[in-house]
């Protein structure tokens, strides 16, 4: 997998997590554990994106 395709894949994953976060957050009774899990995963993806962009 090339660097650019990995970055594209991570950007898609980040957008997907953002949508999931929004969906969960707008539910009548959002699950805090799920919200925290999604936020942590989103942060991991963001850090990986930043690392790849700097290399």
Protein Blocks (a to p, Z undefined) as FASTA:
>chain_A
ZZklmmmmmmmmmmmmmmmmmmmmmpmbacfklmmmmmmmmmmmmmmmmmmmmZZ
